[in-house]
Amino acid sequence: MPSELPVLTSTPARADHAVRAAGRALARLGRSDLGGHLVLVAGRDGPSDPAAEERAAARAVEHALRRRPLRLPPVPGAPAAPCPPD
């Protein structure tokens, strides 16, 4: 879940590798000003390896930003832009 607060957290709380991957994805997308919360869920076979969780976290960040752009506060003096439909 994206957030305008520049803090990244996760459930479970000790998923540091996934949180770092999410931060790298935000930076790559030019949105390092954002934060959010990652929820990691183990599959049927138990927890996956850290590299797989990193790839999943990066893809989740990309998907969340494409699917639901954040509605940031307007810049004073800038013309209003229409919001995309949900």
C-alpha positions, 0 to 999 in steps of 0.5 A: 500500500503506497503512502505519502509518508516516506517510510517503508514498513512490512508484515512480517516486520523483519522482511528487511530485504523486501523493504530495501527492494521496495525502496529501490523500486520507488527510487527507480520509478522516481518516487523515492519521496513515497513510502508504504507498507508491504505484506509478505505472504508465504506460499503453499511451500512455505517462505520463499527465498529472499531473492524471490521476495525482493522481485515480488516486492519490486513488482508489487510497488510498480503495480501499486503505483500504476494501478492507483496513482496517489492524489497529491495535494495541489501545487499553489498556482497550478491549474487543476488536473482531472483525477483518473477514474478508479 
